[in-house]
Amino acid sequence: MTAPGRRSSTFSRLLRHGFTDASAAERLLDAPELAPVRNDPVLLEALGATADPDLALRGLVGLLEAQPAPAARRELLDTLIAAKPLRDRLLGVLGASAALADHLARHPQDWRALVMYEPQDLHPGVEEFERGLAEAGDPVALRVAYRRCLLSVAARDVCGTTDVAQTAAELADLATATLRAALALAKAAAPEDAALCRLAVIAMGKCGGHELNYVSDVDVIFVGEAVDGADEGKALRAATRLASHMMRICSETTVEGSIWPVDANLRPEGRNGPLVRTLSSHLAYYQRWAKTWEFQALLKARPVAGDLELGEEYVAAVEPLVWKAAERENFVADVQKMRRRVVENIPVAEVERELKLGPGGLRDVEFAVQLLQLVHGRADASLRSGKTLDALQALAAGGYVGRADATQLDEAYRFLRSMEHRIQLHRLRRTHLVPEDDADLRRIGRSLGLRTDPVTELTREWKRHTSGVRRLHEKLFYRPLLDAVAQLPSGEVRLSPAAARERLVALGYADPASALRHLEALASGVTRKAAIQRTLLPVLLGWFADSADPDAGLLNFRKVSDALGKTPWYLRLLRDEGAAAENLARVLSAGRLAPDLLMRAPEAVALLGDGDGGGLAPRSRAHLEQEILAAVGRADDAAQGVTAARGVRRRELFRTAAADIVGSYGTETQPAEADQGALVDRVGAAVSDLTAATLAGTLRAVVREGWGDTLPTRFAVIAMGRFGGHELGYGSDADVLFVHEPRDGVDEREAAEAANKVVAEMRRLLQLPSSDPPLLIDADLRPEGKSGPLVRTLKSYEAYYRRWSLTWESHALLRAEPVAGDEDLGRRFIELIDPLRYRRGGLGEEAVREIRRLKARMESERLPRGADPKLHTKLGPGGLSDVEWTVQLLQLRHAAEVPGLRTTRTRQALAAAREAGLLGAEDAGILDEAWVLATRVRNAVMLVRGRAGDTFPTDGRELAAVGRYLGHGPGHVGDMLDAYRRTTRRARTVVEALFYGTGEQQQRL
């Protein structure tokens, strides 16, 4: 029995040597198998040097227990204590890999593979691995031999004999030898097939690039040809059987597990294509059908097994096509899609733990390097390497990336790959997720030499490197462009003008010559301004390239910078406030409207910051009115006052548009707004409030100039249509009615003249040519339409509506809401019209039929000639008119009994109708979705084109920009149009049942 003092001493020693479960370790050390070395300090020191001493000790006891005889156990222990190389290798592997410890327990003599320390054992190649696999005569034996070879690779890795790049190359060489052995087994099983064909195995992906993981699919492509005199069809079928058998030998699970899956999905047509093709068939596919990503994959193609001569012919034949990929018409769109595909399918909960696909992960480095290879490898053969780190070094040597950036990226890539290796080595499972358990993180950290506080140090280093990759990802593409135009001595090789133009074209810039001129103007020289621009532009250029029109984004940025370049706060805002630069890039490249508004008053850039400069949150109507009325009060005359009001309107339109764009696109820290309806509501409310405040200010300015403080008649502006519904878009006119009421003792004629003068002057001042967008006032919804007087008294409205009012006018009045002028008069106008629009008993059948006839006539007569009805957002089937008229018919019939329907807002009325059971939840959802989408399209068209429109643009870039605003990535314009047609088609079906139909739903109407 161990004395308490001794136990305490052993316990403490185990803790000092890195054991986390000292009690369990004491019990293991007391095992009879370890009796000869239990007190040997060499053993404890060696265990303490491993990544996981507890795991290493358990593995050692398991290996000793598995020895077939006491003599074998003594031999292992004697060698372990006497030979430091074996001790370091064996315990290092046992402390890093539970899976290899299990292999040693099943094959207790395989520890001898770690004893030899000849020079060829330090850096084995394919030939050495082939010798290690040579005796495997069946798939099970091949698995055992593979694990034995893997044991030696892991030993060199964990002991630091090889670095991460050498380890990855050894794993690729081991995979090559394994593929050759598996193919030999397949040929031995079917010699008649082997005699008919030539079969080449082309390694792709990480295996082809000599940078394989411990556990990874091995990507391959098969090329087959008939031997002389053989029928090609029979030969290809024979080759397919051999290839399939080879894949099964590697992939199938046996008592010894599996080796790794062999994946042939990178072949032409993927899973749908034949497993084996002839060389001519491969070429025909690549020349006619291949996508850009397939040429990117071919960067790493390397013949590894089978007929190597045929494999070399294949590589030589496809290589010229690879280096022409950047010339393809759809290269830019394909590149943008590939960049997005990186994180598309990662579950949200795993994104931050993804070493490979997550932001700042391994794929970011590999993608960046491969893209630059495709762009510049056409003219520079030194870049044509399948190895990521070798290609990165060549890019730096050629001046295609900065040397400091390349060094930092190299370090990050090596660290992240080392983490990936250690994670996979533990269980020999295919994963790229950083574990969450502290014990796993501790083992990984210690294996990488982080011994003081392994979990904290590992997390800090991991985050530092991923953050660095994220920052460098854009700089890698764009900083060399700035170095090429900045005209500053750098001591580095620079991009040639031709290479700079090539890169800009590849990244989406249609006019690279102009782009280079803009960059030169912004970044040249030794001034502080130019230095800050050189810091900002690498990231800004990436954000521009992420849009549908990078050229416009860069041009607009130059214009803003030229206008504000001398102000002290502009570049400081972009440099120091995280959101401002990205928000500006999104706004400047999303279309014409927002940049046009900004160019008229560039100081509005301050709104894009995340400090106290205003921000993008919409301002309330009360605040807007207060500011506008104050500006009008300070003005010398009405024209100056309205100019001030229009200036506020321009600034607030920019604020609203910028917030809409940023919310629709999202940023690096804030995803795009998921609730499309919320975006529509915010824009509609903001623009409507702004229009109301502008009218209030204009009214005040006109009255003050012509009549002082008091107009001879009370005067009110009533919003109608989308204005009254708080649903104005960027290009909407202000639909209004004007009502007045003579003050006591004022002649009606004098009052009418005054009211008409006010209206005429308001319309004139709001449309005067200026740098601010005009506000058009439309009063066509007034009684008698264009034939009637512009302004009526309240009594005149009452008389008209009592005697002459038509059904369509009651319909139009559903959206009436006072917005400016005399509040009491506006309230009494609403009291006047409420009985008309919310009739007791609803509408009669004749009135309903009249509304339907009017709607049908409008659909047939107002649709522009040549327009595609299915894509017309206002009058097309399932568009705005369909949804609004259906909702308004429900209001006309039921608002008297259902208070919730007494609203001017379409979506609120629709929700109230659903709650009242006037239509089902599914139908309400369909109508709401269609209305929101159609409104979003109209807003997008105005933002992109700078002028209003009810149909999708025909210009390709404009259409793509609308798609980006609506959440469709590059190359998905067709998906956008299909989604619009699908959504509106479903809505039209509901409209036909509710508005035109006679079924059960129509009875609710």
Helices and strands as residue ranges (DSSP letters): H 4-16, H 22-29, G 32-37, H 41-48, H 53-66, H 70-82, H 84-94, H 98-106, G 110-114, H 119-122, H 126-133, H 139-158, H 164-189, H 191-196, E 197-203, H 205-208, E 218-226, H 232-251, E 262-263, G 270-272, E 276-277, H 279-288, H 292-298, E 302-306, H 308-322, G 325-327, H 331-344, G 348-353, H 362-376, G 381-383, H 388-397, H 403-427, H 438-447, H 454-485, H 497-506, H 512-523, H 528-545, H 550-564, H 570-576, H 578-589, H 593-599, G 602-608, H 621-634, H 638-665, H 676-707, E 713-719, H 721-724, E 734-742, H 748-767, E 777-778, G 785-787, E 791-793, H 794-803, H 807-812, G 813-815, E 817-821, H 823-837, H 845-862, G 869-871, H 880-894, G 899-901, H 906-915, H 921-945, H 956-965, H 973-991, I 992-996, H 1000-1004
